[in-house]
Amino acid sequence: VQLQASGGGLVQAGDSLRLSCAASARTLSDYDMGWFRQAPGKEREFLAAINWSGGVLTIYKESVRDRFTISKDGDSSTVLLQMNNLKPEDTAVYFCAAISTTKWRYVRFSGKYDYWGQGTLVTVSS
């Protein structure tokens, strides 16, 4: 399973960014997907996860729920994270990850994920 995250960059406060995570088609049938971020000197934190077996279910970190949206890009094997109204404190390396569908109840916990992408840097200037 390979995951390729992209879409990071340098933006100003209030701007938007859309991150993408390209995954193999097999990944999307056997795994649910999550986004995390890690700022310098801080622990990796959960942002959002998506499950699409039997319909689409999403879950968010409460503090980003109103600004971030996780979705699947149509019929492609890509998971998106739309981030709006970005703030300087959103500056971090953002990671996508895959977790077995049997572990949906653990999606908030980075240690439960099976595969990780390489990360993409988001820098928000004030």
Contacts in CASP RR format, 6 or more apart in sequence:
PFRMAT RR
TARGET T0000
AUTHOR 0000-0000-0000
METHOD contacts of the structure
MODEL  1
VQLQASGGGLVQAGDSLRLSCAASARTLSDYDMGWFRQAPGKEREFLAAI
NWSGGVLTIYKESVRDRFTISKDGDSSTVLLQMNNLKPEDTAVYFCAAIS
TTKWRYVRFSGKYDYWGQGTLVTVSS
1 23 0 8 1.000
1 24 0 8 1.000
1 26 0 8 1.000
1 27 0 8 1.000
1 31 0 8 1.000
1 98 0 8 1.000
1 114 0 8 1.000
1 115 0 8 1.000
2 23 0 8 1.000
2 24 0 8 1.000
2 115 0 8 1.000
2 117 0 8 1.000
3 21 0 8 1.000
3 22 0 8 1.000
3 23 0 8 1.000
3 27 0 8 1.000
3 96 0 8 1.000
3 97 0 8 1.000
3 98 0 8 1.000
3 115 0 8 1.000
3 116 0 8 1.000
3 117 0 8 1.000
3 118 0 8 1.000
4 21 0 8 1.000
4 22 0 8 1.000
4 23 0 8 1.000
4 117 0 8 1.000
4 118 0 8 1.000
5 19 0 8 1.000
5 20 0 8 1.000
5 21 0 8 1.000
5 94 0 8 1.000
5 95 0 8 1.000
5 96 0 8 1.000
5 117 0 8 1.000
5 118 0 8 1.000
5 119 0 8 1.000
5 120 0 8 1.000
6 19 0 8 1.000
6 20 0 8 1.000
6 21 0 8 1.000
6 22 0 8 1.000
6 120 0 8 1.000
7 17 0 8 1.000
7 18 0 8 1.000
7 19 0 8 1.000
7 20 0 8 1.000
7 120 0 8 1.000
8 17 0 8 1.000
8 19 0 8 1.000
8 94 0 8 1.000
8 120 0 8 1.000
8 121 0 8 1.000
8 122 0 8 1.000
9 17 0 8 1.000
9 120 0 8 1.000
9 121 0 8 1.000
9 122 0 8 1.000
9 123 0 8 1.000
10 123 0 8 1.000
10 125 0 8 1.000
11 17 0 8 1.000
11 86 0 8 1.000
11 122 0 8 1.000
11 123 0 8 1.000
11 124 0 8 1.000
11 125 0 8 1.000
12 124 0 8 1.000
12 125 0 8 1.000
12 126 0 8 1.000
13 86 0 8 1.000
13 87 0 8 1.000
13 88 0 8 1.000
13 124 0 8 1.000
13 125 0 8 1.000
13 126 0 8 1.000
14 84 0 8 1.000
14 85 0 8 1.000
14 86 0 8 1.000
14 87 0 8 1.000
14 124 0 8 1.000
15 86 0 8 1.000
15 124 0 8 1.000
16 82 0 8 1.000
16 83 0 8 1.000
16 84 0 8 1.000
16 85 0 8 1.000
16 86 0 8 1.000
17 83 0 8 1.000
17 86 0 8 1.000
17 122 0 8 1.000
18 80 0 8 1.000
18 81 0 8 1.000
18 82 0 8 1.000
18 83 0 8 1.000
19 35 0 8 1.000
19 80 0 8 1.000
19 81 0 8 1.000
19 83 0 8 1.000
19 94 0 8 1.000
19 96 0 8 1.000
19 120 0 8 1.000
19 122 0 8 1.000
20 73 0 8 1.000
20 78 0 8 1.000
20 79 0 8 1.000
20 80 0 8 1.000
21 33 0 8 1.000
21 35 0 8 1.000
21 78 0 8 1.000
21 79 0 8 1.000
21 80 0 8 1.000
21 81 0 8 1.000
21 96 0 8 1.000
21 117 0 8 1.000
22 77 0 8 1.000
22 78 0 8 1.000
23 31 0 8 1.000
23 33 0 8 1.000
23 77 0 8 1.000
23 78 0 8 1.000
23 79 0 8 1.000
23 96 0 8 1.000
23 98 0 8 1.000
24 77 0 8 1.000
25 77 0 8 1.000
27 33 0 8 1.000
27 77 0 8 1.000
27 98 0 8 1.000
27 115 0 8 1.000
28 52 0 8 1.000
28 72 0 8 1.000
28 77 0 8 1.000
28 79 0 8 1.000
30 100 0 8 1.000
30 101 0 8 1.000
31 98 0 8 1.000
31 99 0 8 1.000
31 100 0 8 1.000
31 101 0 8 1.000
31 114 0 8 1.000
31 115 0 8 1.000
32 49 0 8 1.000
32 50 0 8 1.000
32 51 0 8 1.000
32 52 0 8 1.000
32 53 0 8 1.000
32 98 0 8 1.000
32 99 0 8 1.000
32 100 0 8 1.000
32 101 0 8 1.000
32 104 0 8 1.000
32 107 0 8 1.000
33 49 0 8 1.000
33 50 0 8 1.000
33 70 0 8 1.000
33 79 0 8 1.000
33 96 0 8 1.000
33 97 0 8 1.000
33 98 0 8 1.000
33 99 0 8 1.000
34 46 0 8 1.000
34 47 0 8 1.000
34 48 0 8 1.000
34 49 0 8 1.000
34 50 0 8 1.000
34 70 0 8 1.000
34 79 0 8 1.000
34 96 0 8 1.000
34 97 0 8 1.000
34 98 0 8 1.000
34 99 0 8 1.000
34 107 0 8 1.000
34 113 0 8 1.000
35 47 0 8 1.000
35 48 0 8 1.000
35 49 0 8 1.000
35 68 0 8 1.000
35 70 0 8 1.000
35 79 0 8 1.000
35 81 0 8 1.000
35 94 0 8 1.000
35 95 0 8 1.000
35 96 0 8 1.000
35 97 0 8 1.000
36 44 0 8 1.000
36 45 0 8 1.000
36 46 0 8 1.000
36 47 0 8 1.000
36 94 0 8 1.000
36 95 0 8 1.000
36 96 0 8 1.000
36 97 0 8 1.000
36 110 0 8 1.000
37 44 0 8 1.000
37 45 0 8 1.000
37 47 0 8 1.000
37 90 0 8 1.000
37 92 0 8 1.000
37 93 0 8 1.000
37 94 0 8 1.000
37 95 0 8 1.000
37 122 0 8 1.000
38 44 0 8 1.000
38 45 0 8 1.000
38 92 0 8 1.000
38 93 0 8 1.000
38 95 0 8 1.000
39 89 0 8 1.000
39 91 0 8 1.000
39 92 0 8 1.000
39 93 0 8 1.000
42 92 0 8 1.000
44 95 0 8 1.000
44 110 0 8 1.000
45 61 0 8 1.000
46 61 0 8 1.000
46 107 0 8 1.000
46 108 0 8 1.000
46 109 0 8 1.000
46 110 0 8 1.000
47 60 0 8 1.000
47 61 0 8 1.000
47 64 0 8 1.000
47 68 0 8 1.000
47 70 0 8 1.000
47 81 0 8 1.000
47 94 0 8 1.000
48 58 0 8 1.000
48 59 0 8 1.000
48 60 0 8 1.000
48 61 0 8 1.000
48 64 0 8 1.000
48 68 0 8 1.000
48 69 0 8 1.000
48 70 0 8 1.000
48 81 0 8 1.000
49 58 0 8 1.000
49 59 0 8 1.000
49 70 0 8 1.000
49 99 0 8 1.000
49 104 0 8 1.000
49 107 0 8 1.000
49 108 0 8 1.000
50 56 0 8 1.000
50 57 0 8 1.000
50 58 0 8 1.000
50 70 0 8 1.000
50 71 0 8 1.000
50 72 0 8 1.000
50 79 0 8 1.000
51 57 0 8 1.000
51 58 0 8 1.000
51 101 0 8 1.000
51 104 0 8 1.000
51 107 0 8 1.000
52 72 0 8 1.000
53 101 0 8 1.000
56 72 0 8 1.000
57 104 0 8 1.000
58 70 0 8 1.000
58 71 0 8 1.000
59 107 0 8 1.000
59 108 0 8 1.000
60 68 0 8 1.000
60 70 0 8 1.000
61 108 0 8 1.000
64 83 0 8 1.000
67 83 0 8 1.000
67 84 0 8 1.000
67 85 0 8 1.000
67 86 0 8 1.000
68 81 0 8 1.000
68 82 0 8 1.000
68 83 0 8 1.000
68 84 0 8 1.000
69 80 0 8 1.000
69 81 0 8 1.000
69 82 0 8 1.000
69 84 0 8 1.000
70 79 0 8 1.000
70 80 0 8 1.000
70 81 0 8 1.000
70 82 0 8 1.000
71 79 0 8 1.000
71 80 0 8 1.000
71 82 0 8 1.000
72 78 0 8 1.000
72 79 0 8 1.000
72 80 0 8 1.000
73 79 0 8 1.000
73 80 0 8 1.000
79 96 0 8 1.000
81 94 0 8 1.000
81 96 0 8 1.000
83 90 0 8 1.000
83 122 0 8 1.000
86 122 0 8 1.000
86 124 0 8 1.000
87 124 0 8 1.000
88 124 0 8 1.000
88 125 0 8 1.000
88 126 0 8 1.000
89 124 0 8 1.000
90 122 0 8 1.000
90 124 0 8 1.000
91 122 0 8 1.000
91 123 0 8 1.000
91 124 0 8 1.000
92 121 0 8 1.000
92 122 0 8 1.000
93 119 0 8 1.000
93 120 0 8 1.000
93 121 0 8 1.000
93 122 0 8 1.000
94 119 0 8 1.000
94 120 0 8 1.000
94 121 0 8 1.000
94 122 0 8 1.000
95 116 0 8 1.000
95 117 0 8 1.000
95 118 0 8 1.000
95 119 0 8 1.000
95 120 0 8 1.000
96 116 0 8 1.000
96 117 0 8 1.000
96 119 0 8 1.000
97 110 0 8 1.000
97 113 0 8 1.000
97 114 0 8 1.000
97 115 0 8 1.000
97 116 0 8 1.000
97 117 0 8 1.000
98 113 0 8 1.000
98 114 0 8 1.000
98 115 0 8 1.000
98 116 0 8 1.000
99 106 0 8 1.000
99 107 0 8 1.000
99 112 0 8 1.000
99 113 0 8 1.000
99 114 0 8 1.000
100 114 0 8 1.000
103 112 0 8 1.000
106 112 0 8 1.000
END
